Amino acid sequence: MSAAEGETPVADGAPPPGALYSFGTPWPELNQGLSYSDTFRCADAGAATTLIEFYSTNYKSSAPLPGWVKRIRNGQITVDGEVVTDPDMILGDGCKLVYHRLPWQEPFAPYLLEVLYEDDDMVALNKPSGLQVLPKGLFQQRTVLAQLQLKDWKMASCCSKIKHVQSHPVPVHRLGRGTSGLLLCAKTKVAKVRLASYFAEGAINAGNKRDKSELGEEQKISKFYRALVTGILDNDEVVVTQPIGLVHYPGVAEGLYAAYSSGKPAMSKVCVLERLAHQNHTLVQVEIHSGRPHQIRIHLAYTWHPLVGKSLAHSDDPLYGIGGHPKFVEPESTGTDSSFAYDGGYERPLQPVPGDCGYHLHAHWLVLCHPTTNKVIKYISHDLILGTVIYLTCAIGVDYNLKKIC
């Protein structure tokens, strides 16, 4: 399968080893900004609410009161389509409010994506570390979704009425920004619904299973990761069932996912691949039976073997410490990153936050039932972890026993 117009091969003109082709459009210097819409409803007819009261009360996590004053006086707020610069304007019931966030330069992110497999229903990508999957926080444009939208896809027209072909593929699961590897995307609405249901079934089953012997049975999709962890694991195989839930974390308004006894069920099967005694590291394979946010990072840290860090400042996972809990429960210091504050927002704490990179985790391979043909498909991706090369291949129609992963 050759690269189509607009697709980007590697420097020598050939696709990356094991990939069908690569594609990507370089990011512009600034994104297009964002608009946030609201309809004001007056709960008490006898009370008056000003513009500044509305925003500083309802969106405290976005900016402090002086920041909202700055945004209003900058002309970034419209009421019923008209720019308003008076913070003390009284709002009327039912008025339409729009906050226009100014364009900004998003942090560095790679833009090239490798296609490992593609048919009329879905496409499997090799996502690089540092690229976010869906828009969130500072990354609103530099995402996998944006690259999928920018590419001119050759979507199958012959079956569009049956499968409801979309204008572009969409991711059906997520990988952390710092996690590299296999990302599955659906080209049709039918494939999107079925693949999403496969992942949802895995999360439900993880909460119902009590016996290790049940692992891997009757699964429509199984995901396997390669991870480099600190220390040497004694057992060749460990099954972790620690629940995961939200805990308070400074700088993250919605809270941080961590090991939490009252959280949602989660299950990970960890198998030792290689013990690197001279480095005090272990290379492991992790099969997840649920897809909780940061599940692998939390579960490995819960076993006292957090992921190996990539920076001199953090020899292990920069965010999760022993026990699967965040390393920092209070702000490190008064040090901040002013990139959040250019239009009145809070300055970002310098302590690690969930979207940061700096750990060794790769979505190495997956096995799934095709969403329309029900054939078993096995992809194997690749990565380089401290000199351990994991080769990339792609095989279709493999008769694979999911109970013998290790």
Number of C-alpha atoms within 10 A of each C-alpha: 8 10 15 14 10 14 18 19 21 13 8 7 8 15 20 17 14 17 22 19 23 22 22 20 17 11 18 11 10 12 16 13 13 13 12 10 13 12 14 17 14 15 10 9 9 6 7 14 18 14 22 21 19 15 20 18 11 10 13 15 14 17 21 16 18 13 19 27 21 17 23 23 15 13 15 19 26 17 20 13 11 12 17 19 18 15 19 14 15 14 20 16 15 12 14 17 22 19 20 17 15 15 13 19 17 18 11 11 17 18 19 21 22 25 22 25 20 15 11 18 24 22 18 21 24 24 27 22 21 22 24 26 22 20 14 12 8 14 20 18 21 27 21 25 19 20 20 20 13 14 16 13 16 10 18 15 12 10 13 14 8 11 18 14 22 18 14 19 23 23 23 19 16 16 23 20 21 20 24 24 24 28 23 22 24 27 25 24 18 18 22 22 13 18 26 16 15 18 20 15 16 23 20 15 20 20 16 10 15 11 7 10 9 11 21 20 11 11 17 20 22 21 19 22 22 26 28 28 27 23 19 17 22 9 9 13 16 16 17 17 17 23 20 24 19 16 17 15 18 16 19 14 11 12 14 20 23 29 25 17 11 11 15 18 23 26 27 23 23 26 20 20 16 16 19 14 10 6 10 12 19 22 24 22 24 28 25 24 29 23 21 19 18 17 22 26 23 30 32 26 25 20 16 17 25 29 31 22 20 15 13 8 9 13 15 23 28 25 25 27 22 17 19 26 20 24 16 16 11 11 14 13 9 7 12 16 12 13 16 18 15 12 18 17 21 20 16 17 19 15 19 19 19 18 16 14 22 25 25 24 28 29 25 25 22 19 21 20 19 18 20 12 8 11 14 18 18 20 20 20 24 21 20 11 15 9 7 11 10 14 13 17 15 15 11 12 12 12 10 13 10 16 12 8 14 14
